[in-house]
Amino acid sequence: MIQPEFQERLGDIGNWITVNGESIYGTTFGPLQGEQGYRTTARGSDVFLHVFDWPSTPLKITGLKPKVLSARLPANNQPLSFKETDADLQITLPQNAPDKYVSVVALRTL
């Protein structure tokens, strides 16, 4: 028999994968590595930001080379506004993270 706390954690993982599985299945390492507060995965022209530390200001990404066409939260399919310059990408996020442990921002790039 699985202990209740383990059942709860497995349930949380299953719920997260149901919503954010596209950021894991069929992906590889993303274009940005070793960043503070987030990690990336990628599949084709999609880049997924796994945000561990939800910021209270726009999320600032530096070093992303492909042009970003769109940004959204897979948790609720909410489109996100963003501003891209030669120096960085700034994504405006809702005040509260959509996921308890790690939230995903999906970027479609050119």
C-alpha positions as CSV (number, residue, x, y, z in Angstrom):
1,M,0.0,0.0,0.0
2,I,1.2,3.5,-0.9
3,Q,1.4,5.9,2.0
4,P,-1.1,8.8,1.8
5,E,1.5,11.5,1.5
6,F,3.0,9.7,-1.5
7,Q,-0.4,9.2,-3.0
8,E,-1.0,13.0,-2.7
9,R,2.4,13.8,-4.3
10,L,1.8,11.4,-7.2
11,G,-1.6,12.9,-7.7
12,D,-0.1,16.4,-7.9
13,I,2.5,15.2,-10.4
14,G,-0.2,13.5,-12.5
15,N,-2.4,16.7,-12.5
16,W,0.7,18.8,-13.5
17,I,1.6,16.5,-16.4
18,T,-2.0,16.5,-17.6
19,V,-1.8,20.3,-18.0
20,N,1.8,20.8,-18.8
21,G,2.8,17.5,-20.5
22,E,3.5,19.3,-23.8
23,S,6.5,20.9,-22.1
24,I,8.0,17.5,-21.2
25,Y,7.0,14.8,-23.7
26,G,8.9,14.8,-27.0
27,T,11.1,17.7,-25.9
28,T,14.9,18.1,-25.5
29,F,17.0,20.6,-23.6
30,G,16.1,24.2,-24.3
31,P,18.2,27.0,-25.8
32,L,18.9,28.6,-22.4
33,Q,20.6,26.6,-19.7
34,G,21.8,27.4,-16.2
35,E,19.4,30.4,-15.7
36,Q,18.3,31.5,-12.3
37,G,14.6,30.9,-11.5
38,Y,13.7,28.9,-14.6
39,R,14.7,26.1,-16.9
40,T,13.9,25.5,-20.6
41,T,12.9,22.6,-22.8
42,A,12.2,22.8,-26.6
43,R,10.4,20.9,-29.3
44,G,10.7,22.2,-32.9
45,S,9.9,26.0,-32.8
46,D,8.4,25.8,-29.3
47,V,10.4,26.8,-26.2
48,F,9.0,26.1,-22.8
49,L,10.1,28.1,-19.7
50,H,9.6,26.1,-16.5
51,V,9.4,29.0,-14.0
52,F,10.3,28.0,-10.4
53,D,10.4,31.5,-8.9
54,W,7.3,33.4,-10.1
55,P,8.3,37.1,-10.5
56,S,6.3,40.1,-9.4
57,T,7.6,42.0,-12.4
58,P,7.8,41.0,-16.0
59,L,9.8,37.9,-16.6
60,K,13.1,39.0,-18.3
61,I,14.8,36.5,-20.6
62,T,18.2,37.3,-22.2
63,G,20.0,35.3,-24.8
64,L,17.0,33.8,-26.6
65,K,17.9,34.0,-30.3
66,P,14.8,33.0,-32.3
67,K,12.1,35.7,-32.7
68,V,9.2,35.1,-30.4
69,L,5.8,35.0,-32.2
70,S,3.6,34.2,-29.2
71,A,3.6,33.4,-25.5
72,R,0.9,31.6,-23.4
73,L,0.3,29.7,-20.2
74,P,-0.5,26.1,-20.9
75,A,-2.2,25.8,-17.5
76,N,-5.2,27.9,-18.7
77,N,-4.2,28.6,-22.4
78,Q,-4.0,32.3,-21.5
79,P,-2.1,34.4,-24.0
80,L,0.6,36.6,-22.5
81,S,1.8,40.0,-23.8
82,F,5.5,40.4,-24.3
83,K,8.0,42.9,-25.6
84,E,11.1,41.7,-27.5
85,T,14.2,43.9,-28.1
86,D,17.7,43.2,-29.3
87,A,18.7,42.9,-25.6
88,D,16.0,40.8,-24.1
89,L,12.4,39.4,-24.0
90,Q,10.1,40.7,-21.3
91,I,6.9,38.7,-20.7
92,T,4.1,40.2,-18.6
93,L,2.8,37.5,-16.3
94,P,-0.3,37.4,-14.1
95,Q,0.2,38.3,-10.5
96,N,-0.2,34.7,-9.3
97,A,1.5,31.6,-10.6
98,P,-1.0,29.2,-12.2
99,D,0.8,26.1,-10.8
100,K,1.8,25.5,-7.2
101,Y,5.3,24.2,-7.7
102,V,6.5,25.2,-11.3
103,S,4.5,27.1,-13.9
104,V,5.2,26.8,-17.6
105,V,5.3,29.6,-20.2
106,A,5.1,28.3,-23.8
107,L,6.8,30.4,-26.5
108,R,6.2,29.9,-30.2
109,T,9.3,31.1,-32.1
110,L,10.3,31.7,-35.7
